[in-house]
């Protein structure tokens, strides 16, 4: 498996690097979106927040953080928030929280199949995996025109500032291509 000249320390460092690389790939946010073909997004100037009936929402603090992050992204794209029923767009979001098992193992003793001895410990923990779904409706035509989702967005780190930064990063990634560019 490894050349004989490779030291045990190098083998352990290589194994740890592979584990860290694998963990970072698992934690990456996944963003998807879809939109109604033929929609002229350039005509929309204002939006209003609406509640999606039957949708799951987080606590009030996270609710405000989500709305502020979305408001900032939409403002950067030239859209103005409104409380008027006549807003061009109605927007809303919902969340879904699932649980995923994470297994961690560490050990002492020999590396590889040929060495004997050593002990290993395996522990499990539960990760909360959060998905944020964001919908945009054309008020005048009463239809959904854009839908996006970002997974691993609402994972609850202990530090509230880190949670806010992760959320803002996810929203920016989610709305990177909103509104869709018109086809030429």
C-alpha positions in Angstrom: 0.0 0.0 0.0 2.7 2.5 1.0 6.4 2.4 0.0 8.6 0.9 2.7 10.5 4.2 3.1 7.3 6.1 4.2 7.3 6.7 7.9 4.4 5.9 10.1 3.9 9.6 10.9 3.5 10.4 7.2 1.0 7.6 6.9 -1.0 8.9 9.8 -0.9 12.5 8.4 -2.0 11.3 5.0 -4.9 9.4 6.5 -6.0 12.5 8.6 -5.7 14.7 5.5 -8.0 12.3 3.6 -10.5 12.3 6.5 -10.5 16.1 6.7 -10.9 16.5 2.9 -13.9 14.0 3.0 -15.5 15.9 5.9 -15.3 19.2 4.1 -16.9 17.8 1.0 -19.8 16.4 3.1 -20.4 19.8 4.8 -20.6 21.8 1.5 -23.9 23.5 0.8 -25.9 22.1 -2.1 -28.0 24.7 -4.0 -30.6 24.0 -6.7 -33.1 26.2 -8.5 -35.6 26.2 -11.2 -37.7 28.9 -12.9 -40.6 29.3 -15.3 -39.3 29.6 -18.8 -40.2 32.7 -20.8 -40.7 34.8 -17.6 -39.4 38.4 -18.1 -37.8 39.0 -14.7 -36.7 42.5 -15.6 -40.2 43.8 -15.2 -40.3 43.0 -11.5 -39.3 45.9 -9.1 -40.9 45.2 -5.8 -41.6 42.2 -3.5 -43.6 41.4 -0.5 -43.0 38.7 2.1 -45.9 36.2 2.4 -46.4 33.1 4.6 -46.5 29.8 2.7 -49.5 27.9 4.1 -48.5 24.8 6.0 -44.8 25.6 5.8 -42.4 24.8 8.6 -40.6 27.8 10.0 -37.7 28.1 12.5 -37.8 30.2 15.7 -38.2 34.0 15.5 -34.5 34.8 15.7 -33.6 32.5 12.8 -36.7 33.7 10.9 -35.4 37.3 11.1 -31.9 36.2 10.1 -33.2 34.4 7.0 -35.4 37.3 6.0 -32.6 39.8 6.5 -30.2 37.8 4.4 -32.7 37.4 1.6 -33.7 41.1 1.8 -30.0 42.1 1.4 -29.5 39.8 -1.6 -32.7 41.0 -3.3 -31.8 44.7 -2.6 -28.4 44.1 -4.2 -30.3 42.9 -7.3 -32.4 46.1 -7.5 -35.6 44.8 -5.9 -37.4 46.9 -3.3 -39.2 45.4 -0.3 -42.8 46.5 0.0 -45.7 45.9 2.4 -48.2 46.7 -0.4 -50.6 44.0 -1.7 -49.7 45.4 -5.2 -46.0 44.3 -5.0 -44.8 42.7 -8.2 -43.6 39.6 -6.5 -44.7 37.6 -3.4 -41.9 35.7 -1.8 -41.8 33.1 1.0 -39.6 30.4 2.4 -39.9 27.2 4.4 -37.4 25.0 6.1 -36.9 21.3 6.6 -34.7 19.9 9.3 -33.5 16.3 9.1 -31.1 14.3 11.1 -28.0 12.5 9.9 -25.7 10.2 11.8 -22.0 11.0 11.7 -19.5 8.4 12.7 -16.0 9.3 14.0 -13.3 6.8 14.6 -9.8 7.2 16.0 -7.3 4.6 17.1 -3.8 3.8 18.3 -1.5 1.2 17.3 -0.4 -0.1 13.9 -1.4 1.3 10.6 -2.1 -1.1 7.8 -3.1 -4.7 7.6 0.3 -6.2 8.4 0.9 -4.6 11.8 -0.8 -6.0 14.8 -2.2 -4.5 18.1 -3.7 -1.2 18.7 -7.2 -0.1 19.7 -9.9 1.9 18.0 -12.8 3.9 19.3 -15.9 4.7 17.3 -18.4 7.3 18.3 -21.6 8.6 16.7 -23.3 11.9 16.8 -26.4 13.3 15.3 -26.2 16.3 12.9 -29.1 18.5 12.1 -29.2 19.0 8.4 -31.3 22.0 7.4 -32.8 22.8 4.0 -34.1 26.2 3.1 -36.7 26.4 0.3 -37.3 29.8 -1.2 -40.3 30.6 -3.6 -41.0 33.6 -5.8 -44.5 34.2 -7.1 -45.7 36.5 -9.9 -48.5 38.3 -8.1 -50.3 39.5 -11.2 -50.4 36.1 -12.9 -50.7 34.2 -9.6 -48.1 31.6 -10.4 -44.8 30.3 -9.0 -42.0 31.6 -11.2 -38.8 30.7 -9.3 -38.0 28.1 -6.7 -34.7 27.4 -5.1 -33.4 25.3 -2.2 -30.1 25.2 -0.2 -29.3 22.2 1.9 -27.0 22.1 4.9 -28.0 25.8 5.4 -29.5 25.7 8.9 -26.9 23.5 10.6 -26.8 24.9 14.2 -23.2 25.8 15.0 -22.8 26.9 18.6 -21.6 30.4 17.7 -24.5 32.6 16.6 -22.2 34.8 14.5 -20.9 31.8 12.7 -24.5 30.6 12.1 -25.4 34.0 10.6 -22.3 34.0 8.3 -23.2 30.5 7.1 -26.7 31.5 6.5 -25.7 34.6 4.6 -23.2 32.6 2.5 -25.9 30.0 1.7 -28.5 32.7 0.7 -25.9 34.5 -1.5 -25.1 31.1 -3.2 -28.8 30.4 -3.6 -29.6 33.7 -5.2 -26.4 34.0 -7.2 -28.3 33.4 -10.5 -31.5 35.2 -9.5 -33.1 36.7 -11.5 -32.2 34.4 -14.4 -30.5 36.1 -17.3 -32.7 36.4 -20.4 -31.7 34.1 -23.2 -30.4 35.8 -26.3 
